[in-house]
Amino acid sequence: MKSPVLISAVGAALAAVALFASPAVAVDVDPIVIKGSHFFYKTNGTEFGNNAYTDPLADVNGCKRDIPYLVQLQTNTIRVYAVDPTLDHSECMSMLASAGIYVIADLSQPKMSINRNTPRWEVDLFARYTSVVDSLQNYTNVLGFFAGNEVSNQPNNTAASAFVKAAVRDTKTYIKQRNYRAIGVGYAANDDPDIRIELADYFNCGPTSDSIDFWGYNIYSWCGNSTYTESLYDKRTAEFADYSVPAFFAEYGCNHERPRPFTEVGALFGDNMTSVWSGGIVYMYFQESNNYGLVSSISESSASPLPDFSSLSKQIAMATPKTTNSASYNPTNTKARACPTSGSSWRVASALPPSPNGDLCNCMQQTLTCVAKPGLDTNSVQKAFDSVCGYSNGLYCAGVQPFPDNGTYGAYSMCNSTEQLSFAFDQYYKAQNKQNQASACDFGGAAQTRAAASASGNCQNLISQAGTAGAGTVTSVPTGMPGSSSKGSPSSSSTKASASMVHVPSFDFGLLKLGAYVVGAALTGVGMILL
């Protein structure tokens, strides 16, 4: 289990590249491809692996300061927990490429993520994910994306995994639809003994279009001068021996003993593990109050290595991993895992939530008569939901509610909260007789009536698929960017409904590590690199 240390935020900017930035990095590097359960360089077929440290990609001065230290640690991959797709970090990406360093980027950010306690996979969040993909896909040293990090971390919140897996599915589909180069999408899980096997199986099972391309494991069981067996690395390795996609430690580096001796590096890159694991990412680069840092930031232009830096550097220098060449590697572990059975410790069915479809949400919103008033605050929205969903055993909310435990999802469960509330209001309103309708659209002043638009064309087709009560399955793919609508609008209105930014429930700001940077070191000698 991970040591219970609070991971604080790093006070540095996070960045990404704008969609219409320069289409290529200044220095191209050999793209990474996936074959079986290993990563390989596309051109020469040598095996790739990581053990990297990260720094904010928009901070050019920071990159100039930190990349030399990453090179000292023989780093070949860094992980970024959140990026800002409106910023330009092309210069940092170019410097990283010149140093042979790849990037794995998390797609969420602290204010927009899948909440483990009240999970949703909605249009706005999908738009966030795709904006990160758009901003980074043109850099050949982007290795892949994480669709989530430790979202389900105990049996009572396993349902959240359904929404993360839906994010994996839709992000992979988006990358393919945009004709971007093949970029993997994975998930980073914690080491919870009650659900570790179920998590690994769930994200690997089912069609490849729905499942992860690689698996990240946040594991802190090797503390101090532990051993391969005492740390239970042997058991974890056995559990992943036949995993069909690359698996690596997305975080490691227990700090119960300080300075950290990093003796696990020898095991991770040793004979017992290299055939199963593609290396690991050391937590973390800058020193914070949690005492996981490898360097301390002195100023914008200077940093000072800490004792952990020396320990890691020493262990990396001694590691001698055996790697595989793609040409001579014929995967035998190609069979995906079976999906776990839903039960007391795993409360999610194999069916996934619907794909966010902004066209559908916009069409639905425009065709309603009783709608939520604009500008409602979170408390008002929550109160209104409690009211309308309390009638007739939740009948009027069936089209917007998700039930991951049995795999049932309302067609509009991926719309934003204002759209969902409007749908529920309208369902209730239309169920009343004409005598009662005059007072049925009020809900304590949260609702109002208006002239509904008539659906036509693609809009009519979408709403027909969703069904009158929202219980249908929509198979049509949205046009344009997630959340946008360009065709098939209701015939009486060509303007989009203004989407409220209120979500119920609100996002869990503590779910992510708020930009805490992870570092991993990799071996670059003799042309062979392990992740």
N, C-alpha and C positions, 0 to 999 in steps of 0.2 A: 504493500500500500504506500501511497505517496505520503511523505512526512507532512504533518498538519501545519505547514508554515504559510502564512498569508503572503500571497504574491502581489506586490504593489505595482502600481503603474510606473512606467518609465516616462519621465518628463521630456519627451522628444517627439517631434512631428512624425506622423506616419504618412506614407505617400504612395501614389501610383501614377500611371501615365494616362493622360487624356486619350479618349478614343481616337481622335484624329491627329495624334502626335506622329512623329516620324515613324514610318512603318518598319524600321529595322534598327537594331542596336548598332553602335559604331563598330563593335567587334563581334562577329557571329561566332558562336561556339557550337560544337557538335551536339545536336538535339539528343535527348534521352528517350529511348523507346522501352516498352515493357514487353518481355517475352516470358511466359510462364510466371514464375515467382521471383524473377530477377529484373533489375534495371541494366540496360546496356547503352553504350555510345552507339549512335545510329551508323556512323561511317565505318569505324574500325572494329566494332563488335566486342570491344573489351567491356568487362563488367564495371558498372558504376555503383558507387555507394557513398553515403554521406555521414557526417558527424560535424555539424556546422554551427556557426554563431551569426547572429543577425544584428543589423543596425537599420535605422530609419532610411528608407530608400529615397526620400526627397531631400535629405540633409546632405548636400554635397560636401560640405566641410567635414561632417561626421564620417562620411564614406572615405574621404582622403585620410582622415585620422585613423580609422579602424581597420580598413582593409589590409594594411601591412601587418597588423596583429593577427588577423584571420589567416593570412598567408603563413605567418610563423607557425601557426597551429595546423598547417597543411589542410585548411578548410576547403571543402568543395561544395558545401550547401549551407544556406542559411534559411531559417524559418521566420516569416513575418506574420504576426498574429492579427494585424489589421492594417489595411492600406486605404488611402484616400484616393479614389479614382479620378478626382478632379485636379490632382497635382501632378507635376511632371517629375519623374525620377529617372529619366532616360540617362542622365549623366552618371548616376550611381550604378544603374544597370550595366552601362558600358564599362565602367571601372571594374565591376564585379566580373563581367564576362572576360575582360582582359586578364583577370587573376584566376580564371577558370572556376569561378564560383557560381553555383546555381541557386535558384530561389524556389522555396515552397511557400505559398501564400494562403493564409486563411481567408475565406471569402466573407465572413461576417465581420462585424465591428461591435464595440460594446453596446451601442444603442440600437443595433439591429442584428439580432441573433435569434436562434430558436431557443425559447425558454423551456428549461427542463420541466418546470412545474405546470405551466400552461402553454404547451407547444402549439405553434401555428406555422404553416408554410403558406405565405400570402404573396399577393402580387408585389407589394412594396419591397418585401424582403428578397424576392426573386430578382427584382430590378436591381437591388443592391449587389447581389451575387454576380449577375451578368455584367454589371458595370465594371466590376473588378476584373472579370475575365476579359472584357473588351480592352481594358487599359493595359493588360499585361501580356496578352496572347502573342503580340508581335515580337517579344523578346525570346530568343532561342534558348536563353539560360533560365527560363521559367520551367521548372521541372514538373510542377503540378499544383493542385489546389486542395485545401482541406475544406469540406463542407460543414464541418462541426468539430468541436473539441470538448470532450468529456461532457456531452449533453446528458446522456443517461449515465448516472454514476451509482445507482443502487436500485433494488428491485421495484420500489414504489414509483419510479419515474421512467421505467423502460418504455412506456408508450411514446415518449418523445423521440425515440429512435426512428419511428415510422416517418416522422416529418423530416428528419435528417436524411434518411434514405431517399425520400421523395426529392429532396434538394440535390442529392447525388444524381439521381435519374434525370432531373430536368436540366441540371448544369451540363451533364454529358450530352444530352440531346441538343442543347443550345450550341455547344461547341461544334457539334457535327453539322447542325443546320446552317451555321455561319461559315462553314467550310474553312474553319481554322485548322491549323495543324493539330495532330493528335496530342492532347495534353491530359494527363491523368487527373482524376478526381477521387479523393480518398477521405478517410475519417480518422481522427485521433481519439483513442479511447483511454480511460483510466484503467488501473489494475484492480478492479473490484472482484473479490473472490466469488461473490454470489452470482455474478452475471458475466464474467469475463469470457466464458466459452460461448454463451448465448449471443453476446454482442458480436464476437468474431464470426460466428456462424451466420447471424442475421444479415450483416452487411455484405457477406460473400454469397449468400444464397440467391436463387432465382435467376431470371434472365440477366445476361451480362449488361444489357442496356440499363438495368436498374441497380446493379451492384457496384461496389467500389473497385477502383483500379489499383489501389494500394492501401495498406493498413498501417496506421501509426499507433504505437503502443507507448503510453506515458507510464513508465515504470521506475520505481524508486526502491526496489527491494534489496539492492546491493549497497550496503552501507559500510564505509571504512574498508578494512581488509577482509571482506567476506570471501566466499568461495562460490564456484559454479553451482554446487548443490545447496549450500547454506542459504544462498540468495534465491533459491528456487528457479534460477535461470534454466536449469536442466529440465524442469517440468514445463516451463513456458516454451522452451525450444521444442520439446516433444509434442506439445499441443499444436504447434504451427508447422510441423514437419511436412505435412501434405497440403498446406494452404496454397491456393491456386494463383494468388497474386503476391507481389512483393510486400514484405512486412519488415518494418524497422522500428527502432525505438524513437518515437516522436519527441520524447523528453526522457532524460535520465540524469542522474547525478545527485544521489542522496547526500545531504550535508550534515548528518548527525555527528560526523567526525570532521573537524576542520583543523587545517586545510584539508580539503577532500583529496584522498590519495589517488582516486580514479583507477584503482586496480581492476575494475570491471572492463576497462578498455581491452586488456589482454584477452579476456574471455570473449568479449563481443566480436573481436577480430581474430579469434582463435579457431582451431579446427572443429570444435564442437558446435559452433554457431554460424559460421559463414555460409554454410550450405542452406541455412534456413532464414537467417536475418541479413538484411542489407544494411547493417550498421546502425548508427543511432545519432541523435541530436542531443548535445549536452545543454542542460539548463543552468545558467543563462550567461549573457555577455556582460552587461553592466552590473556593477554592484548596487544593490538596494538594501533596504532594511531586513530583507529575508536572508541575506548572506549567501546568495547563490552566484554572485558575480565572479567573473574571471578577470575583469579590469575595472578600475574606477575612472570615471570621467572627471578630469581635472578642469578642463576648459573646452571651448569649442574646437580647439586645434590640438589638444594633447590629452593623453590618457596614461594611466600607470597600471602595468600588469600586477595582479595580486598573486599570492601564493598558489591559489588554485590554477592559475594560468601555467605556472611552472610545472605543477604536478601533471596536468593534462598533457602539456607539451612533452614531458618525459615519457609518459605512457604511450603516447602516439608514436613517438620515435622508436619505441621497442616493438611495436606491433608488426606482425608479418602475416597478413591475411592471404589466403588462397582464393583466387578468383576464377571466373569462368569466362570463356570467349563465346560470344553469341553463336558463331558458326558451328561450334562443336557441342552446343547445348540443345538437347531435345527434351523439353519438359514432359515429365510423366505425371506431375501433380496438376492435371488440368481439370479435374472434377470439382465443381463448386460444392460447398457444404450444403447440407439439408437445412431448411429453415427450422428454427427452434419451435417447439410446441408451446402454445400459449398456456400458461399456468400461474401458480402463485408467485413465482420469481421472475416470470417473463410474461408481461401483460400487453402483448401486442401481436396482432394477427399478421399474416404475410401480405395482405392487401395494403396498398399505399394510398396516401391522400391524393386528391386530384392535382393536376398541374395548374399553377396559377395562370389565369387567363383574363387579362385585363379587358379584352373585348367582351367577354361574357359578362363580367361584373358591370361594365359600363352599359351594356344593353339592358340588363336586368334593372339597374337603377333608374334608367330613363323611362321604363314602362310601368313604374309603380305609381299608384295614386296617393297612398299614405306613406310618408317618408319621414326620416329623422330630420329634425331641424339642424341646419349647419351650425358649427361652432360649439357643439356640446362638449363639455369637459369629461374627463375620464370617469368621475364619480357619477355624473348624470347618465352616461352611456351604460355603465354597469348597473345602475338602478333600473334603467329602462329594460335592459336585457332580463334582469331578474323578474320584472313584472310580466313582460310578454311571454317569456319562456315558461312562466309558472302556470299558464292557462292550458287546460286540456292535456296535461302530462307532457308538455313540451312540444305539442303538435305543430305549433306555428314556427318553431325554431329548427325543425328537423332538417330543413334544406340548408342550414348554415352550420350545423354542429358536426364535429368529428368524433368518431368512436373507434379509436385505434385498437382497443381490446378485442373488438369483433370484426374490424376491417370495414366498418360502415362509415361513409363520409357524405355529408350533404354536398350537392354540386357547387354550392356557393360558400363552402367552408374555407375557401382560399381567398375570398374577397376581404376588403378591409372592414373594420368594425362598423363604420357608418353605413356602408352598403349592406352588410349583414343585418344590422338593426332595422334598416328600412325594409328589407325583405320580410322580416318577421312581423313588423308593424302592418305591412300590406296584407300578409297572409291572414292576420287576425281581422283586419278591417273588412276584407272581402268575405270572410266567413260569417259576418253579422248580417242580420236582415236590414232592409232599408230604413226601418224605423230607428234602429240603433246605430246606424253608420254615422249619423251626425255627431255623435259623441264618442265614437269608437276610435277616432284618430286624434288622441290627445296625449295620453300617457304622462300626465302631470306636466303638460306643456312641452314635452320632448318631441312630439310629432306634429305634422301638419299635412294638409291635403294639397294637391296640385293637379293640374291637367296632365294625364299620362300620355306618353308618346306611343305610337303604334310601331311595332317592330316589323321590319321587312328585310328581305335578302338574307345575308349571312347572319344578321342579328336574330332574325326570326328562327333560323336554323339552329343557332346556339341555344336559344331559350327553349326550343322544342326538345332538344336533346336533354336539357337540364330537367324538364318536366315541370308541371304546374306547381308541385310542392317542393321542387328542388331535389328530388330523390333519384333523378336520372344520372347517367354517365355521359359526360361531354367528351367526345373523341376528337373534335376539331382542334387544330393547333392555332393558337393566337397569331395574328399578323403583327409584323414589326417587333419592336422592343416590348418586353414584358411590361404590362400596365398601359400600353398605348393602344389606341384604336384608330384604324384608318379606313375600314370598310364596314359596310353593313350596319351603320348607325340607325337608330330609330328614325322613321321617315319624317317625323315632325320636329326633329331637333338634330342639328349638326354639331352641337357643342357638347363636350364631355361634362359629366357631373364632376363637380369639384370634390376630390377625394379627401376626406378628413384624415388628419394624421393621428387621430385618437385610436388607440388599439386597446382591446380588452381581451385578456389582461395585459397590463403594461409589461415591457421587456424587463428581464432580470439583468440589471447593469453589472452584477457581480459574476455573471456566468463566464465571461471571458477573462483573460489575464491582462486586459487593458494595455496591450502593447508591450508586455514584458518580453524581453527578447531572448530567444533560445539560440544556443550556439552548439555546433557539433564539429568535430574535427574529423578529417578523412585522410587516408593515406594516398599520396600521389606518386610515390616512387615506382619505378619500373613500369610506368604506364598503366598501372592497375589501381583502381580506386574502389573502395567499398563505401556504401552509404552509411 
